[in-house]
């Protein structure tokens, strides 16, 4: 079945950088807009970034300017490059896939902790 598998999370110092990766398995990758979402403890899940197959991007306001989303259509991967991270960036990050006018999928989520 379809799986979105995240990796790259962990502990990072404030101001540091981090790269999250997601591999989409058993999916027709070209049919899906990919994304990353962030859920801080006690808060709603929030869109960080989306990227189409053609690599058109859109960013949420909270992390705009500090994140870059990228996809490799040959590898079925989507990455989130984070820089100048803040403590409020801590939380669970979810890989996301949505087929236009169709079904959506979520990864299990991966923890990021920004702390000294």
C-alpha positions in Angstrom: 0.0 0.0 0.0 0.9 3.6 -0.2 3.5 4.7 2.4 5.1 8.0 3.1 8.3 7.5 5.1 9.9 10.4 6.8 13.5 10.7 8.0 16.0 13.2 9.1 14.4 14.5 12.3 16.1 14.9 15.6 17.6 17.5 17.8 18.9 20.7 16.4 20.2 23.9 18.1 18.4 27.2 17.6 19.7 28.9 14.5 20.8 25.6 13.1 19.7 23.7 10.0 18.0 20.5 9.3 16.8 18.4 6.4 13.8 16.3 6.5 13.2 13.7 3.8 10.2 11.7 2.7 10.1 8.7 0.4 6.8 7.9 -1.2 6.2 4.3 -1.9 3.7 2.5 -4.1 2.5 5.8 -5.5 2.2 7.3 -8.9 4.3 10.2 -7.8 3.6 12.5 -10.8 -0.1 12.5 -9.8 0.5 14.1 -6.4 1.2 17.4 -4.9 3.6 16.8 -2.0 3.9 18.7 1.2 5.2 19.1 4.7 3.1 19.9 7.7 4.1 20.9 11.2 2.2 20.2 14.4 3.5 21.8 17.6 2.4 20.3 20.9 -1.1 21.4 21.7 -1.5 23.2 18.3 -3.2 22.4 15.1 -1.4 20.9 12.2 -0.1 23.6 10.0 1.0 23.6 6.4 4.7 24.4 6.0 5.1 23.9 2.2 3.6 22.3 -0.8 5.2 21.4 -4.1 3.7 20.2 -7.3 5.2 17.7 -9.7 6.3 20.6 -11.8 8.1 22.0 -8.7 5.8 25.0 -8.2 5.9 25.8 -4.5 3.8 27.5 -1.9 4.8 28.2 1.7 2.9 28.8 4.9 3.5 32.0 6.7 5.1 30.7 9.9 8.3 29.3 8.4 8.4 31.2 5.1 11.9 32.3 4.3 13.4 29.7 6.6 12.4 26.6 4.7 12.7 25.2 1.2 10.8 22.3 -0.2 12.2 20.3 -3.0 11.2 17.1 -4.7 13.1 14.5 -6.8 10.6 13.0 -9.2 13.1 10.3 -10.2 13.4 9.1 -6.6 9.9 9.8 -5.4 11.2 11.9 -2.6 10.4 15.3 -1.1 12.7 17.2 1.2 12.2 20.0 3.6 15.3 22.1 4.1 15.1 24.1 7.4 17.4 26.8 8.5 17.5 29.4 11.2 15.3 27.2 13.2 13.5 28.4 16.3 12.3 26.7 19.4 8.8 27.1 18.2 9.6 25.0 15.2 9.7 22.0 17.5 7.1 19.3 17.0 6.1 16.6 14.6 6.6 17.0 10.9 4.4 15.1 8.5 4.9 14.2 4.9 1.8 14.7 2.8 0.6 13.7 -0.6 -2.6 14.7 -2.3 -4.0 13.8 -5.7 -5.8 16.7 -7.3 -9.5 16.3 -6.5 -8.7 13.0 -4.9 -7.3 11.0 -2.1 -4.6 12.2 0.3 -2.0 10.4 2.4 0.0 11.2 5.5 3.3 9.9 6.8 3.6 8.7 10.3 5.4 11.9 11.3 8.9 12.6 12.6 10.0 14.6 15.7 12.1 17.7 15.5 13.3 19.3 18.6 14.9 22.7 18.6 16.8 23.2 21.8 20.1 24.2 23.2 
